[in-house]
Amino acid sequence: MSKKGTHKKAKSKGPKLDISIRLWKRVQSLPGDWWNQEWDVETLTLKLVEHEHVTQQYKQKKEFAKAYDANLQYAFVEARKSGTYAVRGEKNTLKFRSPKDIERLTARLEEWKGLFESTSIQDLQNEASAPSSNASILIEAWQSILKSERLPSEFSIDQSTELRHWPGFELVEQAKKCAMRLSKLRFRHAEPSMALLLVHLGVWNANDIMTSRLHHLRKEGKNPFAPVYPTSLVDHVSSLPEVDGALEISRGRTDLRHLEFVTIDPVDAKDFDDAICLETSANGQKLWVAIADVAHYVVPHTSLDDEAYARATSVYLPHAVLPMLPPRLADELCSLRAEVDRLAMVVCLHIDKGATIVDTEVFEAVIRVRRNLSYEQALGNSAFDEHFLLAKRWQEGEIKLRLEQPEMRPRIAQDGSIRIEIKWPNEATKMIESFMVATNAAIGHFLGKRGAPLPWRCHPPPDPPEVESVNATFSALDLTIQLPMPSTRKHGQSSDDEFANILGMMGAGITIDTSALHKENNDETPPYLSAVLDPEARGDILKSLEKAQLQASELKSSTRRVVDQGLFQLMQRAYYASENNGHFGLNLDAYVHFTSPIRRYPDLLVHRQLKSLLHSTSWTHDEEGIDSLVEQCNQRARAAQSLEWGLVANAFGLKLLEGGQLFEHTTPYALDSKWKARVVGLRTPWIFLDLGDEGYISGRVHFKQFQPKVQLVTDEYNLKVLSAETEETVEQQEWLRVGQLVSCVIQGVDIWSGELDVRILNE
């Protein structure tokens, strides 16, 4: 009898054999060619019971038979599922592999193991051109994995069954680990390593990376924008006739072909969706703005409209454009090309001598653009002196957010070469922007006054809690900049009403008698403006932000970046809504998107409503319809922005790998190159960096990577990185602060998802 505590745990006899192997070994002892027949579980049970000499126990002991059957049934199912030592047959049968098959597969397995463990990049380069080599098959497999496509059949242990796993070995996972070993990157996932190797080996260029990334995201459900239009729609659009201006005029369109319309766009533009013409007289001016009549072609409840709705926006990527409309419609029939008749919705803004818009007229028209100009061709052109003057007068009277910065976008050519375009706003771009904003606002009022259900473009003011947080941050920096709390006063409300609203919000259900308060509500406020912030209240907030920007410009660079970041983070995202809430950033009561129907679905909706008004018919889209449509437009706008940001980051990563000049910073080698970076944010446990201090390439560093032997935290305002408090701490040491310039090294570039592996140098 053993004493308590004296028995020992049985020693492990090594890893247990895979259940498929154990079953195969049992069957292996059967006489005859057992691998040449298909087995069902009943036949196999009877055979094994007899061969293993347990017939009597199996027949006489129910518990033994039950356990025997359950064990064998489980092993049988697992063997069929695994496909390693047996292959699946028909009607719930399996066929065991012969010893020679197992020997062959084991040899193939060792080939793959040898490749994964010992191959070098040079080996891959030497063998990649041989179509049947393991190296070329591995490279092809990496491409399939990145594209989320079916793997090549040759990339397997058994090609006939496309077997890619073996007990203790997963072919796909080992291929990924091999890529990570060869690339020496430190990212958690293998995709950056596979992408980097494909570029390094010359298999993919920048275009291939971008196209494959889009395909992968689409397979994952993160890219709703198909790369091409359905053939049926392309054929339909191809069959549409050229514009017959005379015929359209005979059908009731206004002939405006006498007006001297021009388009002014980027030099590489193809879809000219807006044209302008300015007429000056003794009484003032008329600004004519013609917008492509996309609604003429994209009719509700058609296949073409369904596809445009599904996309809801064009997506502009470094290597391509994913258009909302089929190319022939976007680039030809709707595009306002010079010297051809085109259908357009034309807005005439009547402007008095004080540069105030006093009236708006709208026409369904035929126009003929005189010239397609670039912004550069308009600059310094005396023909546009009056245009620039009008735009300047409007701009001088504006109170709005001014967050101007250069547009820096990577462009990828067909051959995969990358160039970085840097474009500052110039007088021509500002002029066209002013004219388009004025037109959008005018149409918003024009249709709003008439009760049209619309997809309003709204931009909310800063939230009070966010303003409080920013003010606290500024105080912590010993700055005198303080922002007032945003007003909630709406159009037509008095200050007493605003006070009552605030009390109501504070009361949270408490009834407050405001009958004694002086009321000055303007009963003439049109319904479409009732939810819009009072212009005076909105202007006060904008003036305070403008003042803060001015004060920040006089600060030293490190502090200025903190203030700029704080002001930028106050800005909320603009969105489409069926209720008009005004546009805070542009300081406008009513704003819709009308001027780009070729690339935005909300503009197309506004065009349809305008046509309904001009033809005196019921609204094409009612309130309920608009409500459901705006959600789709918002969702697609967010998806497009996410795609654009992601692929731009990819392109910058590829450019870093090329080396050369970027942001006045020479990077002959991206890896291990030294950079100056600005600390732009802190959030435990991450330090966020702006490499080059230009706002275009960002990275992040973990606290542990920065100071591995010190426990770090941020202060309450996320302005400083400090050593953590302990019982022995006398004073917390400051290690880093927002706005500080630091030296760092790029240790790895993820050209697949746009991340950087950055290390801060302790200098």
Secondary structure, DSSP 8 states (H G I E B T S, - for coil): ---TTT-------SS---HHHHHHHHHHTSSS-GGGS-B-HHHHHHHHHHHTT-HHHHHH-HHHHHHHHHHHHHHHHHHHHH-SSEEE-SSS-EEE--HHHHHHHHHHHHHHHHHHHH--HHHHHHHTTSTTSHHHHHHHHHHHHHHT----TTSSSBTTTTB-EETTEEHHHHHHHHHHHHH----SSSHHHHHHHHHHTTS--HHHHHHHHHHHHHHTT-----SS--HHHHHHHHTS----HHHHHHTT-EE-TTS--EEEE-TT-----EEEEEEEETTEEEEEEEEE-GGGTS-TTSHHHHHHHHH-B-EE-SS-EE-SS-HHIIIIISS--BTSEEEEEEEEEEE-TTS-EEEEEEEEEEEEBSEEEEHHHHTT-GGGHHHHHHHHHHHHT---------EEEEEE-TTS-EEEEEE---HHHHHHHHHHHHHHHHHHHHHHTTT----EEEB----HHHHHHHHHHHHHTT-----------BTT--HHHHHHHHHHHHHTS-----TTS-----TT--GGGTTSB-HHHHHHHHHHHHHHHHHHHTS-HHHHHHHHHHHHHH----EEESS---BTTTTBS--B--S-TTTBHHHHHHHHHHHHHHTT---SS-HHHHHHHHHHHHHHHHHHHHHHHHHHHHHHHHHHHH-SEETTEE-S-STT-EEEEEEEEEETTEEEEEETTSSSEEEEEEHHHH-TTS-EEE-TTS-EEEE---TT-SS--EEEETT-EEEEEEEEE-TTT--EEEEE---
